[in-house]
Amino acid sequence: MSSPIAIIGAGGWGTALAVTMARAERPVRLWVHEPKLAAAMIETRENAVYLPSVRIPDTVRISNFLADVLEGRPIVIVAAPSHVFRSVLTALAPLAAPDMIFVSAVKGLESQTLMRMSEVIEDVIPAQLAPKVAVISGPAFAPEVARGEPTALVVASPSEPLRMRLQAELSAPRFRLYTNADMTGVEIGAAVKNVIAIAAGAAVGLGLGSNAIAALITRGLVEITRLAVACGARRDTLSGLAGLGDLVLTSYGPLSRNRRVGIALGQGRNIEEILSSMREVAEGVRTTQPTVEMARKLGVEMPIAEKMYSVLYEGLRPQDAINDLMERKLREE
């Protein structure tokens, strides 16, 4: 029998995961931060704000109360955005049970500490509870997952028994999970690909062709890999689903929020205007600063990420960023 699952966070991704787990007949509860949205979802069985036109199965128990959602749930999937991840975990911590499994489903870095989400979990959940930590990541748009379209992801943890258990517990029809021991590489790939996707989108917004976009994505993967390896990751992780796969999807896919941000930047809109018009979070905007800070700290060269930081926070024009990248000193690949 499958273990009961709690999903913390009812954005598009958290809701899609709840729908997928329920479709696979997993007992699932979904925590919704906003009381009005929770009430509306209970009444209509739809998340009209973050995942419209997708019915939430009646078996998903929706609640605004953390205690209600966490009770008797050995597996807790945290899908809150990175900038509120710590505060949500802090509220959750007093309700945590010994040996509870925490699975991060978030693609970002914490701005203040440069921590990956798994590190935030370990920092917040009391050590005496012996929390087990894993991450789930890979190329996935929430609406496609919720519709039951074929999706392949990675569940990562340094603990082989844990990742094997989660692979069995969370896999579903048309929702395939591979295992990976390299949690660091999976998380760095998941977070930093959003930065590169904004750059790729900016190239589209500037009217550049496929040559430029392919070059940005390819060299972007080099930068992601450099940073991940400097953090202790395995190089081959970044050629898999959580690296190359997610980067390609986020850079090219029309549903990508980070790509849309980049396109708007390339078309001359400022970042404040762009973000004010978006309901959901484009994680790459917040991730750019800690990515660049981490790279500088570790002595890792990341020219594309550096230029995106200058575009987002220092007023550099996207066209000038592209020109700067093309005029860098010639070198061997």
C-alpha positions in Angstrom: 0.0 0.0 0.0 1.3 3.5 -0.9 2.3 5.9 1.9 0.1 9.0 2.4 1.5 12.1 0.9 1.3 15.8 1.9 2.0 18.5 -0.7 2.8 21.9 0.7 2.1 24.6 -1.8 -0.7 24.9 -4.3 0.9 26.8 -7.2 0.7 25.2 -10.6 3.3 22.6 -9.8 2.1 21.6 -6.4 -1.5 21.3 -7.8 -0.3 19.2 -10.7 1.6 16.9 -8.4 -1.5 16.4 -6.3 -3.6 15.7 -9.4 -1.0 13.2 -10.6 -0.7 11.4 -7.2 -4.4 11.2 -6.9 -4.8 9.8 -10.4 -2.3 7.1 -9.4 -4.6 6.4 -6.3 -2.1 7.7 -3.8 -3.7 9.2 -0.6 -2.8 12.9 -0.9 -3.5 16.1 0.9 -2.8 19.6 -0.5 -1.9 22.7 1.6 -3.1 26.0 0.2 -1.6 29.2 1.7 -4.4 31.6 0.8 -7.6 30.8 2.7 -9.9 32.2 -0.1 -8.1 30.1 -2.7 -8.4 27.0 -0.6 -12.2 27.6 -0.1 -12.6 28.2 -3.9 -10.7 25.0 -4.7 -12.7 22.9 -2.3 -15.9 24.3 -3.8 -15.0 24.1 -7.5 -12.4 21.3 -7.5 -10.2 23.6 -9.6 -7.2 25.9 -9.0 -8.5 28.7 -11.2 -5.6 31.0 -10.3 -2.6 28.7 -10.9 -3.8 25.7 -12.9 -7.1 26.6 -14.6 -9.2 24.0 -16.5 -7.8 21.0 -14.6 -10.1 19.1 -12.3 -8.7 18.2 -9.0 -9.9 14.7 -8.0 -12.3 14.5 -5.1 -9.8 12.2 -3.3 -7.4 15.2 -2.9 -8.0 16.7 0.5 -7.5 20.4 0.3 -6.8 22.6 3.4 -5.4 25.9 4.5 -4.3 24.3 7.8 -0.8 22.8 7.9 -1.6 20.5 10.9 -4.5 19.0 9.0 -2.4 18.3 5.9 0.6 16.9 7.7 -1.2 14.6 10.1 -0.2 11.0 9.4 1.7 11.9 6.2 5.2 10.3 6.2 6.1 11.8 2.8 6.0 15.7 2.6 6.5 17.3 -0.9 7.4 21.0 -0.5 6.4 23.0 -3.5 6.5 26.5 -2.1 8.5 29.1 -4.1 12.2 29.5 -3.1 11.7 33.0 -1.5 9.1 31.7 1.0 10.5 28.2 1.3 12.2 28.8 4.6 9.2 30.6 6.2 6.9 27.8 5.2 9.3 25.2 6.6 9.6 27.2 9.8 5.9 27.1 10.2 5.9 23.4 9.4 8.8 22.4 11.7 6.8 22.2 15.0 4.4 19.8 13.3 7.1 17.5 11.8 7.3 13.9 13.0 10.4 11.7 13.5 11.7 10.1 10.3 9.4 12.2 8.1 10.6 12.3 4.5 10.9 15.8 3.0 11.0 16.1 -0.8 11.8 19.5 -2.3 10.0 20.1 -5.6 11.4 23.7 -5.9 14.0 25.0 -8.5 15.8 27.8 -6.9 18.5 29.0 -4.5 18.0 31.0 -1.3 19.1 34.5 -1.9 20.5 35.4 1.6 22.3 32.2 2.3 23.0 30.7 -1.2 21.6 27.4 0.1 20.0 24.8 -2.1 16.5 23.9 -1.0 17.6 20.6 0.5 20.1 22.5 2.6 17.3 24.8 3.8 15.3 21.7 4.9 18.2 20.4 6.8 18.8 23.8 8.4 15.2 24.3 9.6 13.9 20.8 10.5 15.2 19.8 13.9 18.1 17.3 13.6 16.7 15.1 16.4 13.8 14.3 14.2 16.3 12.6 11.8 14.6 14.1 8.7 15.2 12.3 5.4 15.7 14.7 2.5 15.3 14.2 -1.3 14.6 16.4 -4.3 12.4 15.9 -7.4 13.3 17.7 -10.6 13.5 17.6 -14.4 11.8 18.9 -17.5 8.1 19.4 -16.6 5.5 22.0 -17.2 2.7 21.8 -14.7 -0.3 21.9 -17.1 1.2 19.0 -19.2 1.8 16.9 -16.1 -1.7 17.6 -14.8 -3.2 16.5 -18.2 -1.3 13.2 -17.9 1.1 13.8 -20.7 4.3 11.6 -20.6 6.8 13.1 -18.2 10.2 11.9 -17.0 11.8 13.3 -13.9 14.6 12.6 -11.4 14.3 11.8 -7.7 17.7 12.5 -6.0 19.1 11.7 -2.6 22.5 10.4 -1.4 20.6 7.6 0.4 19.9 4.7 -2.0 17.1 3.2 0.1 15.4 6.6 0.2 15.5 7.4 -3.5 14.5 3.8 -4.4 11.5 4.1 -2.0 10.5 7.5 -3.4 10.8 6.2 -7.0 8.4 3.4 -6.2 6.0 5.7 -4.1 5.8 8.6 -6.5 6.0 7.1 -9.9 2.7 7.0 -11.8 1.4 6.1 -15.2 3.0 8.5 -17.7 5.0 10.0 -14.8 8.3 8.2 -14.8 11.0 8.8 -12.2 14.6 8.0 -12.5 16.9 7.9 -9.5 20.1 9.9 -8.9 22.5 10.0 -6.0 23.8 13.5 -6.9 21.4 15.8 -5.1 23.7 18.7 -5.5 24.0 18.4 -9.2 20.3 18.0 -9.6 19.5 21.1 -7.6 22.1 23.3 -9.2 21.0 22.3 -12.6 17.3 22.9 -11.7 18.0 26.4 -10.3 20.6 27.8 -12.7 18.9 26.7 -15.9 16.2 29.3 -15.2 18.9 32.1 -15.5 20.0 30.8 -18.8 16.4 30.5 -20.0 15.9 34.2 -19.4 18.9 34.9 -21.5 17.6 32.6 -24.3 14.2 34.4 -24.1 16.0 37.8 -24.3 17.6 36.6 -27.6 14.2 35.7 -28.9 12.8 39.1 -27.8 15.7 40.8 -29.7 14.7 39.0 -32.8 17.8 36.9 -33.0 17.7 33.5 -34.8 18.3 29.9 -33.9 22.1 30.2 -34.1 22.3 32.7 -31.2 19.8 30.8 -29.0 21.5 27.5 -29.5 24.9 29.0 -28.7 23.4 30.6 -25.5 21.9 27.3 -24.3 25.0 25.3 -25.1 27.4 27.7 -23.4 24.9 28.1 -20.6 25.1 24.4 -19.9 28.8 24.8 -19.7 28.4 27.4 -17.0 25.8 25.4 -15.1 28.2 22.4 -15.1 31.2 24.4 -14.0 29.2 25.7 -11.0 27.7 22.4 -10.1 31.1 20.6 -10.2 32.6 23.4 -8.1 29.9 22.6 -5.5 30.8 18.9 -5.5 28.4 17.6 -8.1 29.1 14.9 -10.8 29.6 16.3 -14.3 27.4 13.7 -15.9 24.4 14.7 -13.9 24.2 17.9 -15.9 23.8 15.9 -19.2 20.7 14.2 -17.9 17.1 15.2 -17.2 17.7 17.6 -14.4 20.4 19.4 -16.4 20.2 19.4 -20.2 16.6 18.2 -20.3 15.3 20.9 -18.0 17.4 23.6 -19.7 16.1 22.7 -23.1 12.5 22.7 -22.0 12.8 26.0 -20.1 14.7 27.8 -22.8 12.5 26.7 -25.7 9.1 25.7 -24.3 6.3 28.3 -24.8 4.9 27.6 -21.3 8.2 28.7 -19.7 7.8 31.8 -17.4 11.5 32.4 -17.4 11.6 32.4 -21.2 8.6 34.8 -21.3 10.5 37.2 -18.9 13.5 37.1 -21.2 11.4 37.8 -24.3 9.8 40.8 -22.6 13.3 42.1 -21.6 14.5 41.7 -25.1 11.5 43.7 -26.4 12.5 46.6 -24.2 10.2 46.2 -21.1 11.7 46.8 -17.7 11.8 44.0 -15.1 9.5 45.6 -12.6 6.7 46.0 -15.2 7.2 42.4 -16.4 7.0 40.9 -12.9 4.0 43.0 -11.9 2.0 41.5 -14.8 2.8 37.9 -13.7 0.8 35.9 -11.2 3.3 33.0 -10.7 7.0 33.3 -9.9 9.7 33.2 -12.5 12.4 31.6 -10.3 15.2 32.7 -12.6 14.8 36.3 -11.7 15.5 35.6 -8.0 18.0 32.9 -8.7 20.3 35.1 -10.7 21.7 37.0 -7.8 22.7 34.0 -5.6 24.0 32.2 -8.7 26.4 35.0 -9.5 27.4 35.5 -5.9 28.1 31.7 -5.5 30.1 31.7 -8.7 32.2 34.6 -7.6 32.7 33.0 -4.2 33.9 29.8 -5.8 35.9 31.4 -8.6 33.7 30.0 -11.3 33.5 31.8 -14.7 29.9 32.4 -15.7 29.7 35.2 -18.2 26.1 34.6 -19.3 24.9 34.6 -15.7 26.9 37.7 -15.0 25.4 39.5 -18.0 21.9 38.5 -16.9 22.6 39.9 -13.5 23.6 43.2 -15.1 20.5 43.3 -17.2 18.2 42.5 -14.3 19.8 44.6 -11.6 22.2 47.1 -13.2 20.2 48.4 -16.2 22.3 46.9 -18.9 20.4 46.6 -22.2 19.9 43.0 -23.5 21.4 44.0 -26.8 24.5 45.3 -25.1 24.8 42.1 -23.0 24.7 40.0 -26.2 27.4 42.3 -27.8 29.6 42.0 -24.7 29.4 38.2 -24.8 30.2 38.0 -28.5 33.2 40.3 -28.1 34.9 38.4 -25.3 38.4 37.2 -25.8 38.6 34.3 -28.2 39.4 30.9 -26.6 39.2 27.2 -27.0 35.9 25.5 -26.3 
